[in-house]
């Protein structure tokens, strides 16, 4: 969650202020009884041509809930800005963090105008099946939507097949 908007970084040391902000971002009516966190966070670092510097996306695992009335104090360990339009499309596990930290063998880009998305595919393994799936994805993204259709669901079915391999899919979507 990106909480830097309307978040006074100088007030982080105040545990009550920080808890109040966490509650307000967890539920807009401030009647939150639990705050949801993730036990693990997988970090994926990558480079994009045309953009200087390393890009970072995160995948969160093992959601846990903490009752607000049981919280004695809070402490911010790290503040990480993120982009709400970019995300990892994979369903990952802790075991995946091993291969995720290796250099990808191949990188593909697929722009999907019909879904207002682009997909960066970072292949950490590459074979004929992956090659065919990426080709099929590019073909599907090149199709035009029929009148009345909202988005091409077939694109997401193909991505689900691709992510069964050691391929990280970073999507950037604009609605």
Backbone bond lengths (Angstrom), bond angles and torsions (degrees), N, CA, C in turn:
res aa  C-N    CA-C-N  psi(-1)  N-CA   C-N-CA  omega(-1)  CA-C   N-CA-C  phi
1 X - - - 1.447 - - 1.518 107.90 -
2 X 1.290 117.82 134.90 1.454 122.23 177.13 1.529 107.96 -94.96
3 X 1.320 114.79 110.69 1.464 118.49 -176.45 1.524 112.02 -112.67
4 X 1.330 117.23 16.11 1.453 118.99 -176.29 1.514 112.50 -73.14
5 X 1.349 118.08 -24.42 1.451 119.67 173.37 1.526 107.92 -66.56
6 X 1.332 116.86 134.20 1.464 121.73 177.63 1.530 111.87 57.33
7 X 1.302 116.40 31.32 1.463 121.32 -178.05 1.519 107.74 -124.65
8 X 1.318 116.69 115.06 1.457 122.21 -177.86 1.529 108.95 -82.30
9 X 1.323 115.58 101.77 1.470 120.21 -176.81 1.525 112.62 -60.68
10 X 1.333 116.85 -27.25 1.464 120.21 179.75 1.533 112.05 -72.53
11 X 1.325 117.93 -15.75 1.465 121.48 -178.13 1.524 113.07 -97.51
12 X 1.313 116.94 6.52 1.465 121.05 -177.46 1.534 111.50 -58.67
13 X 1.313 117.05 -34.72 1.466 119.10 -177.17 1.528 112.63 -66.20
14 X 1.321 116.86 -19.16 1.457 121.23 177.00 1.533 108.85 -81.77
15 X 1.324 116.49 106.69 1.460 122.65 -175.50 1.528 112.42 -58.67
16 X 1.340 117.40 -39.54 1.468 120.85 -179.48 1.525 111.17 -66.93
17 X 1.331 116.88 -41.20 1.468 120.77 178.02 1.533 109.99 -61.91
18 X 1.314 116.10 -46.59 1.460 121.19 -177.58 1.531 110.77 -62.71
19 X 1.323 117.75 -44.23 1.459 121.66 178.82 1.531 110.76 -63.60
20 X 1.317 116.85 -41.41 1.473 120.58 178.32 1.528 110.55 -60.98
21 X 1.322 117.74 -41.97 1.463 121.57 178.92 1.526 110.76 -66.71
22 X 1.319 117.47 -41.06 1.466 120.05 177.31 1.524 110.53 -60.17
23 X 1.307 116.58 -42.40 1.464 120.68 178.93 1.520 111.25 -65.32
24 X 1.316 117.87 -41.63 1.465 120.34 -177.99 1.526 111.44 -67.31
25 X 1.326 118.30 -30.33 1.460 120.50 178.43 1.518 112.02 -84.80
26 X 1.306 117.29 -17.48 1.461 120.47 177.82 1.521 111.50 -83.44
27 X 1.331 116.24 -25.87 1.462 119.95 -178.65 1.526 107.16 -155.88
28 X 1.332 117.15 122.05 1.455 120.48 -172.67 1.527 114.16 -67.44
29 X 1.325 119.08 -19.67 1.466 119.05 -179.14 1.538 112.56 -94.20
30 X 1.321 117.15 8.01 1.463 124.00 176.39 1.528 113.88 58.59
31 X 1.324 118.40 21.46 1.460 121.78 176.70 1.523 109.86 -107.44
32 X 1.297 115.72 33.76 1.458 121.28 -176.19 1.529 110.11 -73.53
33 X 1.313 116.55 138.08 1.470 121.45 178.84 1.519 111.26 -107.44
34 X 1.344 115.98 -22.23 1.462 120.85 177.41 1.529 108.86 -135.21
35 X 1.314 114.69 152.66 1.460 121.63 173.11 1.516 106.31 -115.84
36 X 1.325 115.20 134.40 1.468 120.17 -179.75 1.526 109.79 -97.55
37 X 1.317 114.30 133.87 1.454 122.43 176.85 1.518 108.37 -130.75
38 X 1.306 114.74 172.94 1.457 120.32 174.66 1.510 108.75 -119.04
39 X 1.310 114.84 138.10 1.462 120.70 -178.31 1.527 111.18 -71.72
40 X 1.344 116.69 -36.29 1.464 121.02 -176.86 1.519 110.44 -127.57
41 X 1.314 114.56 150.67 1.462 121.38 176.56 1.522 107.91 -135.66
42 X 1.333 115.84 116.56 1.457 120.84 176.28 1.525 108.20 -90.24
43 X 1.297 115.75 134.91 1.457 122.09 -177.64 1.524 109.09 -108.63
44 X 1.322 116.52 130.54 1.462 120.87 176.55 1.523 109.01 -121.38
45 X 1.324 115.77 120.36 1.455 122.35 -179.30 1.526 108.95 -107.56
46 X 1.325 115.54 137.28 1.457 119.74 -178.30 1.520 109.62 -154.58
47 X 1.318 114.93 165.23 1.459 121.88 178.07 1.520 109.07 -115.46
48 X 1.310 115.82 144.61 1.458 122.54 178.85 1.518 107.21 -122.85
49 X 1.330 116.73 128.26 1.459 119.39 179.62 1.525 109.55 -63.33
50 X 1.307 115.08 139.59 1.459 120.61 -178.67 1.517 113.71 90.46
51 X 1.331 117.36 -11.83 1.466 121.98 178.36 1.520 107.29 -119.72
52 X 1.329 116.43 123.52 1.463 118.70 -178.30 1.523 110.14 -78.42
53 X 1.287 114.70 143.01 1.461 121.15 177.11 1.513 113.78 88.41
54 X 1.294 112.58 167.92 1.458 122.27 -178.49 1.521 110.53 -78.04
55 X 1.326 116.50 138.39 1.459 122.86 174.03 1.532 107.60 -99.83
56 X 1.321 116.74 150.38 1.465 120.78 -178.62 1.522 109.21 -135.84
57 X 1.320 115.83 134.34 1.459 121.82 171.09 1.520 107.51 -131.02
58 X 1.330 115.48 157.06 1.455 120.86 -177.68 1.518 110.91 -124.32
59 X 1.308 115.56 152.02 1.456 122.18 172.95 1.521 106.34 -126.96
60 X 1.328 116.89 127.70 1.462 121.82 -175.91 1.523 111.02 -100.51
61 X 1.337 115.29 140.20 1.459 122.45 -177.98 1.523 111.35 -126.50
62 X 1.289 115.19 151.39 1.474 123.51 172.40 1.527 112.74 58.12
63 X 1.318 114.62 75.83 1.460 120.61 178.39 1.526 109.88 -66.65
64 X 1.315 115.51 135.92 1.462 121.02 175.95 1.528 108.31 -128.85
65 X 1.315 116.02 154.22 1.460 121.52 177.78 1.517 109.13 -115.39
66 X 1.318 114.97 141.22 1.464 121.35 176.68 1.521 106.91 -125.00
67 X 1.323 116.62 128.72 1.472 120.40 177.37 1.525 108.78 -70.64
68 X 1.321 115.66 130.24 1.458 121.30 -176.38 1.528 111.27 -59.00
69 X 1.319 117.24 -41.69 1.471 119.60 -177.06 1.527 113.12 -70.43
70 X 1.322 118.42 -8.20 1.464 121.68 177.77 1.530 112.71 -98.65
71 X 1.325 116.98 -2.93 1.468 120.68 -178.82 1.522 109.04 -82.12
72 X 1.327 116.28 121.60 1.471 122.03 -179.65 1.524 111.78 -88.21
73 X 1.340 116.15 -39.89 1.456 120.12 178.73 1.531 108.60 -157.81
74 X 1.325 115.33 165.74 1.463 120.86 178.97 1.516 109.23 -131.44
75 X 1.314 114.55 156.09 1.462 120.29 176.08 1.517 107.27 -151.40
76 X 1.312 116.57 127.04 1.454 121.82 178.92 1.524 108.55 -83.43
77 X 1.324 116.08 122.07 1.457 120.59 -179.99 1.520 112.10 -89.49
78 X 1.333 116.18 -34.77 1.460 120.27 -179.04 1.520 108.88 -156.91
79 X 1.311 116.13 141.38 1.453 121.83 176.18 1.520 107.13 -114.99
80 X 1.304 116.55 116.73 1.460 122.42 -176.36 1.511 109.77 -121.92
81 X 1.316 116.97 115.62 1.460 120.59 174.44 1.513 109.01 -72.21
82 X 1.309 116.80 145.08 1.453 120.52 178.55 1.506 110.62 -138.22
83 X 1.318 115.30 172.50 1.455 122.07 178.30 1.515 108.27 -110.39
84 X 1.306 116.43 126.69 1.459 119.54 -178.38 1.516 112.62 -77.89
85 X 1.328 118.05 -11.91 1.463 120.30 -179.84 1.526 112.26 -93.93
86 X 1.323 117.61 -6.52 1.454 122.65 -177.56 1.521 109.47 -118.13
87 X 1.323 116.28 139.86 1.456 118.53 178.21 1.513 112.91 -163.46
88 X 1.318 115.10 164.67 1.455 122.73 177.09 1.526 107.63 -88.00
89 X 1.326 116.51 126.46 1.467 121.51 -177.00 1.524 113.62 -90.22
90 X 1.296 118.32 -0.39 1.467 121.99 -177.60 1.516 111.95 -82.23
91 X 1.332 115.43 158.79 1.457 122.26 166.49 1.522 105.26 -104.12
92 X 1.318 116.48 105.41 1.462 121.57 -171.01 1.516 111.86 -107.16
93 X 1.329 114.99 163.28 1.458 122.60 173.36 1.523 107.92 -126.36
94 X 1.318 116.54 171.43 1.469 119.93 177.75 1.524 111.91 -59.54
95 X 1.326 116.96 -34.33 1.473 120.97 179.61 1.527 111.32 -60.62
96 X 1.325 116.96 -30.52 1.465 121.00 -179.08 1.520 112.61 -66.63
97 X 1.323 117.64 -21.44 1.469 119.78 -178.03 1.527 111.66 -61.75
98 X 1.323 118.01 -22.44 1.472 120.90 -179.94 1.528 110.00 -68.27
99 X 1.327 117.83 -55.52 1.468 119.14 -178.45 1.519 112.39 -74.52
100 X 1.332 117.64 -24.44 1.466 120.60 178.94 1.526 112.12 -63.29
101 X 1.315 116.65 -25.93 1.464 121.11 -177.55 1.518 112.94 -88.92
102 X 1.332 117.46 9.12 1.458 121.06 175.29 1.532 108.74 -99.65
103 X 1.305 115.81 161.21 1.461 120.80 179.86 1.525 109.49 -72.25
104 X 1.348 118.11 133.81 1.465 119.67 178.70 1.530 111.61 -65.92
105 X 1.327 115.47 148.41 1.461 122.22 178.48 1.526 110.26 -76.44
106 X 1.325 115.58 -37.95 1.468 121.53 -175.48 1.523 108.97 -147.41
107 X 1.333 115.55 145.57 1.465 121.37 177.49 1.525 107.69 -125.80
108 X 1.323 116.04 129.52 1.459 121.98 177.71 1.520 108.82 -122.97
109 X 1.325 115.42 151.69 1.457 122.23 175.37 1.517 107.87 -124.10
110 X 1.310 115.23 134.06 1.458 120.83 179.11 1.525 108.19 -132.61
111 X 1.330 116.42 113.87 1.463 120.74 176.37 1.513 108.86 -93.02
112 X 1.295 115.27 133.08 1.457 121.18 -174.80 1.525 108.23 -124.52
113 X 1.307 115.90 84.26 1.462 120.92 -176.78 1.521 112.48 -55.54
114 X 1.333 116.91 -37.93 1.465 119.91 -175.35 1.521 112.39 -65.83
115 X 1.320 116.61 -25.66 1.459 120.28 178.81 1.528 111.52 -104.69
116 X 1.318 117.20 2.11 1.467 122.71 -176.14 1.526 110.88 55.11
117 X 1.330 116.25 39.21 1.461 121.65 -178.49 1.521 111.04 -133.71
118 X 1.306 114.79 154.40 1.460 120.13 165.86 1.518 106.22 -125.05
119 X 1.310 114.89 149.50 1.465 121.03 -177.63 1.520 108.77 -125.76
120 X 1.319 116.05 127.04 1.462 121.57 172.53 1.519 106.63 -103.16
121 X 1.304 115.65 125.61 1.464 121.16 -177.04 1.528 108.77 -112.40
122 X 1.321 115.86 115.40 1.451 122.46 -179.03 1.529 107.59 -105.24
123 X 1.328 115.91 100.65 1.471 121.29 -175.72 1.526 109.93 -85.90
124 X 1.316 115.48 117.67 1.461 121.67 176.20 1.523 110.49 -97.21
125 X 1.316 115.22 -5.51 1.463 123.51 166.55 1.526 104.14 -143.12
126 X 1.310 116.63 153.28 1.462 119.07 -177.31 1.519 109.29 -147.90
127 X 1.332 114.59 128.56 1.461 120.32 178.97 1.528 108.43 -147.98
128 X 1.324 116.28 -179.51 1.470 120.24 -177.56 1.520 112.77 -61.92
129 X 1.322 117.70 -36.20 1.465 120.05 -179.86 1.531 111.20 -65.46
130 X 1.320 116.29 -42.98 1.466 120.41 177.38 1.530 109.71 -63.70
131 X 1.321 116.20 -43.99 1.466 121.63 179.16 1.530 110.50 -57.43
132 X 1.333 117.16 -44.88 1.471 121.60 179.59 1.527 111.10 -65.25
133 X 1.333 116.96 -41.99 1.463 120.40 -179.98 1.533 111.61 -63.91
134 X 1.317 116.89 -41.69 1.469 120.48 179.01 1.530 109.65 -65.96
135 X 1.318 116.82 -40.61 1.466 120.87 176.38 1.540 110.33 -61.08
136 X 1.331 116.67 -45.18 1.467 121.48 178.39 1.536 110.87 -62.16
137 X 1.322 116.80 -40.07 1.469 121.20 177.75 1.526 110.31 -61.02
138 X 1.312 116.86 -45.81 1.470 120.23 -179.85 1.529 111.09 -63.42
139 X 1.323 117.28 -39.26 1.467 120.85 177.19 1.527 110.84 -64.38
140 X 1.320 116.07 -44.63 1.472 120.97 -179.16 1.526 110.59 -63.97
141 X 1.333 116.74 -38.47 1.468 120.33 179.61 1.524 112.05 -69.28
142 X 1.324 116.50 -23.11 1.466 119.26 -179.22 1.529 112.30 -81.89
143 X 1.325 117.38 -10.88 1.469 120.48 179.19 1.523 110.63 -72.62
144 X 1.314 115.11 152.74 1.460 120.39 175.57 1.523 109.27 -95.01
145 X 1.315 115.42 145.17 1.464 119.82 176.00 1.519 110.18 -73.15
146 X 1.313 114.29 145.05 1.463 119.40 172.93 1.522 107.77 -77.81
147 X 1.305 116.51 154.40 1.455 120.90 -178.75 1.526 110.43 -55.93
148 X 1.321 116.22 131.83 1.459 121.28 178.49 1.520 113.72 95.11
149 X 1.335 118.32 -13.91 1.463 120.49 179.31 1.526 109.40 -81.92
150 X 1.312 116.16 140.19 1.458 120.63 -178.46 1.512 114.07 -86.72
151 X 1.318 117.14 -45.05 1.462 121.50 177.36 1.523 108.35 -159.58
152 X 1.277 115.16 162.36 1.453 121.02 -176.85 1.533 109.45 -88.42
153 X 1.320 117.22 101.47 1.467 122.18 -177.95 1.525 111.89 -66.84
154 X 1.329 116.84 -25.14 1.467 120.51 179.92 1.533 111.16 -60.26
155 X 1.333 116.57 -32.98 1.467 121.54 178.01 1.530 109.91 -56.94
156 X 1.319 116.93 -44.96 1.468 120.70 -176.50 1.531 111.85 -73.55
157 X 1.312 116.98 -27.77 1.470 120.04 174.35 1.523 110.24 -67.16
158 X 1.319 116.34 -39.95 1.474 120.53 178.79 1.529 109.73 -67.78
159 X 1.319 116.80 -43.12 1.471 120.37 178.63 1.525 110.32 -60.38
160 X 1.320 117.49 -40.09 1.473 120.66 177.90 1.531 110.69 -60.12
161 X 1.318 117.29 -37.89 1.477 120.59 177.53 1.527 110.78 -68.89
162 X 1.331 116.27 -41.41 1.466 120.48 179.98 1.521 110.94 -62.31
163 X 1.330 117.65 -40.49 1.472 120.82 -175.02 1.526 113.26 -75.48
164 X 1.318 117.49 -2.05 1.471 119.64 172.50 1.535 110.02 -74.89
165 X 1.337 115.68 -15.71 1.462 122.07 175.56 1.524 109.02 -96.19
166 X 1.312 115.67 178.80 1.464 120.35 177.32 1.530 108.55 -82.20
167 X 1.313 114.26 68.58 1.467 122.77 179.33 1.523 107.29 -132.86
168 X 1.321 115.93 121.09 1.466 120.95 175.44 1.518 107.81 -89.37
169 X 1.331 116.37 128.51 1.457 121.76 177.69 1.530 108.01 -111.18
170 X 1.328 114.55 116.89 1.462 121.10 176.29 1.521 106.58 -103.93
171 X 1.314 116.22 119.62 1.461 119.40 179.51 1.516 110.14 -105.96
172 X 1.318 114.67 144.30 1.457 122.42 173.67 1.518 105.80 -126.68
173 X 1.329 115.91 113.45 1.469 120.12 -175.36 1.522 110.91 -125.25
174 X 1.313 114.42 141.64 1.467 122.09 177.50 1.517 107.54 -125.13
175 X 1.302 116.56 124.30 1.477 119.77 177.64 1.504 110.43 -97.75
